[in-house]
Amino acid sequence: MKLLDSLNNAFNEQITHEYRNQLIYTQLESIFEDFQLKNIAKYFHEQSLHEKSHGDKIVGYLNDRTGGKVNIREIDSPIIPFYTIDTLASIGDLYISTEESTTESLESIYDFALGNKSYIDLPLLSDMLQEQVEEEDSANEFALNIKMTKDLVLFDKSFSGG
């Protein structure tokens, strides 16, 4: 069965979403680098690569899927506010909201595919949603830990990224 145009568009929007997440995490990496918090910076570098792989996975899927057409749209560069050493803990909230919005977006596509009986697309979406359980858990754990820490340098030294 050929991929519905509307579902193809939703997949393309998700590609853009994943690549936007990549940019968010690259910016967070740079913020932590600026403060010489190297382990946290490395963690967000890995998160950035992970988001890129999600976008690439959907690109590959559309390339293989009958009727699939990749159309990567312009990605709005996310505005990340300037952080001071005293406000770094609020990055945890940004991390959580980024992962929650990804879950919501994937759930919406899954619901749309299911409603249109596009069962062939459900395994990809199900796998990506299953991965979001871990992604949201990591974001929540990071946010809690960074908010509770009294010493960011010590936190960075002991931080292994989950």
Secondary structure, 3 states (H helix, E strand, C coil): CCCCHHHHHHHHHHHHHHHHHHHHHHHHHHHHHHCCCHHHHHHHHHHHHHHHHHHHHHHHHHHHCCCCCCCCCCCCCCCCCCCCCCCHHHHHHHHHHHHHHHHHHHHHHHHHHHHCCCHHHHHHHHHHHHHHHHHHHHHHHHHHHHHHCCCHHHHHHHCCCC
